[in-house]
Structures are given as structure tokens and as C-alpha cells.
Amino acid sequence: MILQPLKLGGSPYDIGLGLGRFGHDAVHRRLRPLPLWQSLAALAGSEAARAMQAQVEADFPRIWEEFRGLADGLALPVEEVFLWNCRGDFVRPQSVDGCTTVFGPCADGWLIAHNEDGLPSLDGACGLLEATPAQGMAFTSFVYPGSIPGHTFAVNAAGLVSTVNNLRPTRIPAGLPRQVLARAVLECASLEAAVDMLSRTGRAGAFHHTLGQVGSAHLVSVEACSSGVAVRKVRRLGGHSNHLLDAGLDAAGQRITGSSGSRQRRVDVLLGDGAGLLDEARALAILRDVAGPELPIYRRAEDDPDDENTLATAVFRIGANSVEWRVYCQPDVQHVEAAGSIRPHSANGPAR
């Protein structure tokens, strides 16, 4: 369990090209043979795929350039790579990208901690990208081979933190891909702009986002799907796995896997009534929990029913003037895989 460090800059195409070269071998050996990849690639050229691609090209041209570079680095057709990045925008029985997040107030501001759960075959093949684009916002993000950044965990130069959890609605229309909207959040300079981005109409698939920013008086929990968006200011301890918790959005229909239901129940038990403060040790203890009576929060089993394992855990401490972050990839949380600090020039004022 390691993360490969990546430093990429330049044009969107250049960054995509670097990501493609990084992920080339893993994609060809571990991902492209999968039935999920093949079923998505078969949709290339379909009416829905063409419409989604045209919408991204028109609304997010820089992100489309990242796709072009990514495809060239992977030595694959851009239409095929784009569809892989739309894997959550079509209803499929296969699970994709799980994750568990806990969040709440801490002694000096706010804390967001996140388990990034993905395909076990990608263990050791993922990276931690430090991007310095010629245009747009610099950011640091966990990246999967073959995917654009933004739909995992990340922090940008404005001190905006974003962690993302997969959701599984039963109906998904053609529209803006959820990974594109998650990538666009990393270009946002404020919480308000990020919420506006995720609240756009005409989206396809669904995600849950936990957002925080240096100097903010609260965190934001966003459940975003085609049937609506639920935005909640967070002022107490909370957690989220991989299904919609808002009753109104749930009414539209969703698939809740056994693992997602179990993890949400266990997180709720471990957080209690939501009162008090969250610190890094408590957050890590929750995200490393395997003691529950059902399927565990920390997922390393070869027979995980969703075919997912915890590949990395990130902890973000968001204060009045800076974001301090750490990434762990081992069961022993004494081993820090990577760490950093973001201090935006404009940061000031109390975090809470």
C-alpha cells in the first residue's frame, strides 16, 4: 500500500498527458480487461456518450483538454477514456469507488477524514498528484490510473478541501459527468462557488461531497444527484458512506449495498450523539475500525462484497489560516505516507 508522488504542471493537456503516462501500465494490465471497462467502452459513439462529451467540451474546455492529454498518455482513444471517467454516470450492477468520511469541529477549527476505497487491483498503482497548472488553481489530489483528479480527496491553493463518496441512484439521465463536476470544484476559490458548481442542473451521476475551507465558520455536506441537491451546513460530528441520507433524495430510488449500510450504521454508533470535538486520533480509529458486528469500515478483505479495499486515508485539519493534511496507507497509522500544509494568502479570521 503506497502512493506514487506526482508533480505535474503546464497546460491542461500537459497535466492530462502526465497522468496518462503515469497510469498507462495499470490501465492496460489491470483495468482495460475488466467487464466494467469493456461495457463502458462499448458505449463510445452512442447518442448519450456523444451528448455528454459535447457538453463537457462546451462547458469545461480545460477539463476536456485534460481528457485529451490523458488519452494520449494512455495510448487509447479519447472516447474510450472519457467513458471510463463516466463509470458512475450509467446504472451498472458493479460497484465503483466506495469511501467513508467523518467530519466535524476540532479544537482549532474543523476536521475532515476520509477512507478512499477502490478496486483492490489498484493497490499500489494510485498516486498523489501535486498539480500546478499554467491556468487555474493549483491543487493536491489522490488520483487513480486512467482518471482525471478531483473525485477522491483533494485540497486546492485557496484552502478548499473536497472529499467525495460514491452514490448509486437507480436512475441516471445523460448529462454532465459527476467526475467532471468534481474536477471543476478544484477550480473554485470559495465554498460558495463549489456548492454552486455542484448544484448545476443537468448533471448525470451522483456524489456526496464534504467541503471545508480555511477560515470558514462551518463545513458543508452536499448530496448531489440528477433529482436534486441537498446542501447542509455542518456544525456537529457526522459521517457518510455510499448512499443518500436525505429523505427527499432517497425517495427517488437508490441502491444501498450491504457494505455501505453497515459502514454508515457503525460510523453513527462510533460518533454517538454528534456532540463534542473530533481529533485526528479519533477519526483514524473510526476509519480503521474492524470491530463492528457487520461489514467493516476499514476494508482490506479479499472477499469484500463490493470488490473494494481501503487504498488510502486522508486527514485534513482546517484552521483559521491554513489546512494541515496527512495521508496514511498502512494499517499502522504511525506511518505517514505524505503530509503538507496549505496557507492561502487571503486566509484570515476565525475558523469557527
N, C-alpha and C positions, 0 to 999 in steps of 0.2 A: 504494500500500500504506500505508494509515493505519488507526488505530483511533480510533473516536469515543469520547471520555470521557463517562461517565455517572455521575451521583451520584443515588442513589435511596434513600429511607428510608420509614419508616412501617410499615403493616401488610403482611402477605404479599400481599394483594390490591393494595395501592398499588404495591408493587415490581413485581409482575407487570404491572400496568396501564402503568407507565412503560416496561417492557421491550417491551410490545406496541406502544405508540406509537412507540418508537424503531425497531422493526423493521417497521412497517406497510408502508411502500412497498417495501422489499426483498422481503418475503414475497409481496406481491401481484404484483410485477413479475417477480421472479427465481425464487421457489421454488414458488409455488402452481401455475404451469403445468407443472412437471416431472412426468414419468410416475411418479416415485417418490412425490411428494406425492399425486398423484391415486389411485394404487393403495392408499396407506395410508388416505386419506380414505374410500375405498370400504369399508373395514373398520369404519367407525363404525357402532355398533349391533350388531356381530357378538357372538356369545357370548364370544369371547376378549377383545374390547375392553371389553365391559361388566364382565367379571370383573376385568380389570386396573384399570379405573377405580375400581371399588368397593373394591379392595384399597388403592389409594392414598388414597382418601377416608377409609378407616377407619384406616390405619396412619400416614399422614402428612398430617393435615388442613391444616397450614400450607402444605405444598407444593401441595396441591390448590387452596388459595386463590390461590397464585401462578399456577396454571394458569388459574383463572377470570379473574384480572386480565389475564393475558397475552392470553387470547382476546378479552376486551372491548377491549383496546388495539389488537388486530389487526382488530377488527370481523369476527370469524369464530366459528363455533360451537366451543364448548369441546371437544366430542368430536373435531372435526377437528384442532384444535391439539394435543390430547393424543396423538392417533395419530402426528402428525409427531414428537413427542418420544418416541415408541416406535419410531422408524425402525430402530433396531438390535435390536428385540425380535421381529422377524419375519424369517425367512430370505428374503433378496432377492438377486438377482444384482448389483444396484447396490452400489457401494462407498459407505460413508458415514463421513466424518471419519477420516482416516488417522492421522498423527502418528508422530514418533520421539522417544525420550527417552534421554538419557545421564545417568549419576549415579554418585556415589562420594564418597570422602573428599577434602577440600580442606585447605588449610593451616590454616584456623581453624574447621573443622567439617565440614560436608557441602555438596555442591553437586548440584542437580538442574537440568538444562537440557532444554528441550522445544520441538520444532517443532510448531506447530499447523497441520495440513494439512486443508483443507476444499475445498468447491466453488470453482473459480476465479471463478464468477459472483458470489461473495460478497466478493471482494477489495474493500476499501474500505467494505463495508457492515456490518462487525463492530464491536464496542465493547469497552471496558474498563470494567467496572462496579465502582463503589465503593458497596457496599450497607451501610446502617446501619439494620437492621430494628428496629422497636419491641420485638419479641420475638426471641430467638435471637441468633446470633453474627454480628457484622459481618465482612465479607469483601471481597476484591477478586478479580474473575474476568473472564477473556475470555468474551465472550458472542456467540453467533450470533443473527441476527434470527429470531424465531419460536421460540426455545428457552429453557428455563429455564437458569440458570447451573449450573456445577459439573462438567460433563463435559469440560472443556478443560484449562486450568491456572488455579490459584487459590491464595490464601493467606488464612487467617482470622485473627481477632483473638487467638486462642490461639497463634499462630505455627505453625499446622499448614499445611503445603504439600501440595497434591494436583495431580498431573498425570495425564492419562488418555489411554489409547490404545485404539482400536477393535480388537475381536477378532471373528472370524467363524466361530462353531461351525456345524456342518451341521444341528444340531437345536436348536430353541429352544422350550421349552414356554411356555404362558401363565403369567405370574407378575408379580412386581414389576418394573417397567421399570428398566433399568440406569441411565438418566439420573436417575431419582428417587433411587436409592440413591447416585449420585454427588453429587447435590444435598444429600442428607442428611449426607454426610461433612463438608460445610462447617459443619454444626451441632455437630460433635464437638470436644470440648476436649482430646482426647489421641489419640496414635497408637493406643493400645489400643482406644479407643472407635470409631475409624474402621475398624480391622480387624474389630471385631465387627459393625459395620454392614454391611460388605461381605461378611461371612461368613454373613449371614442365609440361611436356607433359603427356597425358594420364589421365587427370582429368575427372570427371563426371560433377557434378553440378557447378553452377556459384555463385560467391560472388563479392561484391565490398568491398575493404579494404582501410581504411585510416590509414596510418602508420606514426609514428614520433618517434624520438629518441633524448635523451639528447645529446646536443652538435651538432646536425645536422644543416646544413645550409638550409634545406628545409623539407617539408613534402612530402609524396608520396601517390598518389591516384592510386589504382590498380583495374581495372575491369578484372576479370579472368573467362574465360569460356572455354569450350572444343574447340571452334572455334578460340580462340586466347586470348592474354593477352594485355591490353592497360595499360602502365605504364606512369604516368605523374608526374613530379616534381611540387609540389605546392609552389607558391611564392606569391599568392594573395588569397583573400577571395573566398571561394567556398562552395558548398554543394552537397549532394547526397541523393536520396531516394532509390527507389527499381526497377530501370531499367537502362539498359545500355545507357550511353550517348555518347560513342564513335561510330561514324557513321559506321566505318568498322565492328565493332562487332554487331551493331544493324541490319546490313544488313542480318545477318544470321537468324534473326527472334527472337522475344521475345513477352511476354505478359506484357502489361503495364496496371495495374489496375487503376481505377478512382482515388483511394486514392494516389497512387504513383505519377501519373501525376500531381495531384493537389498540393501535397506537394512540388514537385520539382519546379513547377511554383512559388509557394508562397515563397519558400526559395530564389529563384533567384530575386524576387522582393525585398525582405527584405534586401538582400545583395547588391543590386544596381549594380554598375559597377565593384565591386570587389576591389576597391581601399580602402586604409586606413587600420586600425587595428581592430582586434576582441578582445573584452574583455569578461569576464565571464558573466557580466550582459546582454550584447547584445546577446550573444549566448543563454542564458537562455530565453530571451524574444522571440527569434526566435523559439526555440524548445517548448515553451509554447504557441505559437500563435494559437488562435482560431478565429481570426478576418477576415481571408481571405474569399473571396466570394464563395469558393468551400469547399471541404472536408478539415478538419483542419490538421495542423502539429501535434498538441498535441491531442492525440486520447484517449478519455475516454467514447465515446458514446457506449451504449449498442447495438446499431444497426449499428456499424461500418461495412461497406460493405465487408471488408476483414476479419472480425471477429478478429480484433486485437486491443489492447489497449496499451498505453504507460505505461510500468511497472516500468521503472527507467530511469533517465537521468544522464549521467556521463560527467564531465568536466575535461580535462587534460590540465594543463599548463606546457609546455615543455621548460625548460631553458637550460642554458649552462652546469649546473651541477646537475640538479635534475628535477624530474617530480612531480608536486603537483596535487593531484586529489581529487575530491569531487563527491559524488553520492547523488542525490535527488530522492525521491519517492513520494513527495506530490506536489499538485498544487502550494502551497506556497513555493517558493524557499528559504525562510528564514530558512526552516527546512532542515538541512543537515543530511542525513541518515548515511553516512560514509565518512571518509576522510583519506588521507595518503600521504606519501612522499617517493619517491624512489631516492636515491642518489648513483649511481654506483661508485665504487672506481676509475674506469678509466675515469670518466667524466672530461672533461676539454675543454676549447676553447669556442668561441662564438657560441651561438645558431643561430644567423643569421649573 
